[in-house]
Each structure stands twice: as structure tokens, then as C-alpha cells.
Amino acid sequence: MKLRLSQPLSLLVSSLMLGAIACSAPTTTSDPSTPEEAGVLNLYSARHYDSDEELYQAFTAATGIEINLIEGKEEELLERIKSEGANSPADLLMTVDVGNLWRAQEAGILQSIESDVLTEAIPANLRDDENQWFALTKRARVIIYNPDKVQESDLSTYEALAEPQWQGRICIRSSSNIYNQSLVAAKIAELGEAETKAWIEGFVANFARPPEGNDTAQIQAVAAGACDLAIANTYYVGRLMRSEEAADQEVASKVRVFFPNQTEGGTHINISGAGVTVNAPNKENAIAFLEFLVTAEAQELFAAGNNEYPVVENVAINEAVQTLGQFKASELKVEEYGELNPKAVQLMDQAGWK
């Protein structure tokens, strides 16, 4: 894992909500296990997006709080915080997918906090009832299709992808992927266990190939004709559209996006989010950072940098994502995805989703 630190500025936390956005001083390196009493935030993040650096710089410029960034995979960071115990320097855990936040909560490494700023800015279905974690961005999990092989009028819902007409035509990543686990968990919440199991069995029977690769690989497979459609998160499409690589742009030009379930509950969405750790030595700074991340300025940086949807209303999305169209999002409480994750994994295993 790598460590990136932003040199502190001597401003007060009270300036945070003024919304100043500027560049911070050059980076330095130090030991995050010995934080100073003030002006420090130890952020453990599983968001591996270089664009987030702009957010960190903006926060430091606005508040003077130095960010010590520790990056790693979700499970690595979770185990690290657990092993560090009461002496953990971690102030804030940031990760993708509510399933990972739920696991952190179940492991007892997050704490409840009080913040009117967060509860007023973030819809209730996108945050924990106990205020142990909060959504910071949204992602839609959609159908990616090849318009030369699939008519938009043929598409409707996730559930319809289990019908015989799609036999041998679907690409998707493995059942170990948390995005897919959360989609199945959402279906359990909506349909019940028995109906969801029947759906998964039909869905798996329609795979064009054994699951492999990430979401980008599924989109590439559709563009290349290896399958007619796939399921992927929207921000992967935006990333290909905005890439400087001609090959990526060509892939994006060969596929289309369909938002399923527009009349049956809405398209499945998930989140990236964060929670204050239970032994946070700089708790107030962690809360200040979370509150900064729901300002309009920060939400626009999120949207522009990684092609995600803001969680705060009336914040513009970037132009590439806008071209994908508007849609009705599911209003399910995302907390349920975590609670139902074990059952979702069990059903996927039973259906032979590798």
C-alpha cells in the first residue's frame, strides 16, 4: 500500500463550509501511526481513483487539515484496522459498495456520529440508521448492449434477462464481485428469496461464457461481439468515453446503456461511502471531511473525476454521464444490501454462478 500526505495549511476547520477550492502545497511523506494532536486526518481508502487527490487538496486548502492517505483493498484495510485495535491511527474508512461498509460496521470498527449537515444532505436510504456510514457518491448498475444485436425495445428488467431469448448472450463478472452480490441482495429485498433464486437460475443459464474480468472487460466483450449484452456500473462507460485512448473510445461507441426496471421499482444503485472509525484519534477532523464531501464543490469534483452520480440534489453530473440519459433510481434502503449479502452469496452459489 502507498502513503500520500498533503502538507498542512494554518487555517481553521470553521472555514470549511465557505467552499474554497484551491490547490494544496507539495506532498511529503511521514509516519501515519503518530498523528499530531490537531490538523491531521488519517484516511484509509479503498477508492483507487487518482481524481480523488483533487478532493484532498481542496479540503486541505479550505481547512488546513493535513490528509494522511493509506490506500488498499477493502478487505486489507478492514483487517488492518481490526489488528491495530485501540491504537489504530485510522480516523475514517472510505470504500466502495455498501456491502463493504456493512462488513466494517459488523466488525465493530465504525462509530455513530452526530452531524446535521450529513443527515440533511444525504437521503435517508443512502445512509446508515445509526449514522455509522454515509453515501458520498452513487453508481447505477445497468445493462450494456450491442445495438447491432439487441433492440432497445427488447430490454425491460433485470428479471427478464432470465428468459430463454437471452440464452448464450450475457456476459457478467463473477459472483465474488461485491457489485453483483449487492444486486442480488437488492432483488431478495424486492422479490423475496424464492423468486430471486428462480431468477438467478435462469440468468446463469443464459451466460455466454464463464464469468471473468472486471466491468470494463464485460463492456469490451459486448463491443467485440463475444456477447450481446452485459451488466456493469455506469461510471465504467463514462471512463471509456472520456479516455484519451482511441481503442477505449471505439469500445464506447459500439455499445449502448439501458436503465432497467423503470416501471418496476427503478434501476439498482449502489454507493461509495465512508464512516468514522471507532478509535479515531481525530474524530472532529473526520466529521469535518465528511461534511466537506457533501458540499456542492466536492460533489461536483466526485462527479467530474470518476463519472459518478452525486448524492446531493441539484449538483450537476459531468457531460459524458449526462449523455447516458436520465433514469428512475431504486429507492431501496441500501443498508439492506449488506444485511442480505450472506443470503445473496448463498443463492448465487446454489445457482452455479461462479
Rosetta blueprint (number, residue, H / E / L):
1 M L
2 K L
3 L E
4 R E
5 L E
6 S E
7 Q L
8 P L
9 L L
10 S L
11 L L
12 L L
13 V H
14 S H
15 S H
16 L H
17 M H
18 L H
19 G L
20 A L
21 I L
22 A L
23 C L
24 S L
25 A L
26 P L
27 T E
28 T E
29 T L
30 S L
31 D L
32 P L
33 S L
34 T L
35 P L
36 E L
37 E L
38 A L
39 G L
40 V E
41 L E
42 N E
43 L E
44 Y E
45 S E
46 A L
47 R L
48 H L
49 Y L
50 D L
51 S L
52 D H
53 E H
54 E H
55 L H
56 Y H
57 Q H
58 A H
59 F H
60 T H
61 A H
62 A H
63 T H
64 G L
65 I L
66 E E
67 I E
68 N E
69 L E
70 I E
71 E E
72 G L
73 K L
74 E H
75 E H
76 E H
77 L H
78 L H
79 E H
80 R H
81 I H
82 K H
83 S H
84 E H
85 G H
86 A H
87 N H
88 S L
89 P L
90 A L
91 D L
92 L E
93 L E
94 M E
95 T E
96 V E
97 D L
98 V H
99 G H
100 N H
101 L H
102 W H
103 R H
104 A H
105 Q H
106 E H
107 A L
108 G L
109 I L
110 L E
111 Q L
112 S L
113 I L
114 E L
115 S L
116 D H
117 V H
118 L H
119 T H
120 E H
121 A H
122 I L
123 P L
124 A H
125 N H
126 L H
127 R E
128 D L
129 D L
130 E L
131 N L
132 Q L
133 W L
134 F E
135 A E
136 L E
137 T E
138 K E
139 R E
140 A E
141 R E
142 V E
143 I E
144 I E
145 Y E
146 N L
147 P L
148 D L
149 K L
150 V L
151 Q L
152 E H
153 S H
154 D H
155 L L
156 S L
157 T L
158 Y L
159 E H
160 A H
161 L H
162 A H
163 E L
164 P H
165 Q H
166 W H
167 Q L
168 G L
169 R L
170 I E
171 C E
172 I L
173 R L
174 S L
175 S L
176 S L
177 N L
178 I H
179 Y H
180 N H
181 Q H
182 S H
183 L H
184 V H
185 A H
186 A H
187 K H
188 I H
189 A H
190 E H
191 L H
192 G L
193 E H
194 A H
195 E H
196 T H
197 K H
198 A H
199 W H
200 I H
201 E H
202 G H
203 F H
204 V H
205 A L
206 N L
207 F E
208 A L
209 R L
210 P L
211 P L
212 E L
213 G L
214 N L
215 D H
216 T H
217 A H
218 Q H
219 I H
220 Q H
221 A H
222 V H
223 A H
224 A H
225 G L
226 A L
227 C L
228 D L
229 L E
230 A E
231 I E
232 A E
233 N E
234 T H
235 Y H
236 Y H
237 V H
238 G H
239 R H
240 L H
241 M H
242 R L
243 S L
244 E L
245 E L
246 A H
247 A H
248 D H
249 Q H
250 E H
251 V H
252 A H
253 S H
254 K L
255 V L
256 R E
257 V E
258 F E
259 F L
260 P L
261 N L
262 Q L
263 T L
264 E L
265 G L
266 G L
267 T E
268 H L
269 I E
270 N E
271 I E
272 S E
273 G E
274 A E
275 G E
276 V E
277 T E
278 V L
279 N L
280 A L
281 P L
282 N L
283 K H
284 E H
285 N H
286 A H
287 I H
288 A H
289 F H
290 L H
291 E H
292 F H
293 L H
294 V L
295 T L
296 A H
297 E H
298 A H
299 Q H
300 E H
301 L H
302 F H
303 A H
304 A H
305 G H
306 N H
307 N L
308 E L
309 Y E
310 P E
311 V L
312 V L
313 E L
314 N L
315 V L
316 A L
317 I L
318 N L
319 E H
320 A H
321 V H
322 Q H
323 T L
324 L L
325 G L
326 Q L
327 F L
328 K L
329 A E
330 S L
331 E L
332 L L
333 K L
334 V L
335 E H
336 E H
337 Y H
338 G H
339 E H
340 L L
341 N H
342 P H
343 K H
344 A H
345 V H
346 Q H
347 L H
348 M H
349 D H
350 Q H
351 A L
352 G L
353 W L
354 K L
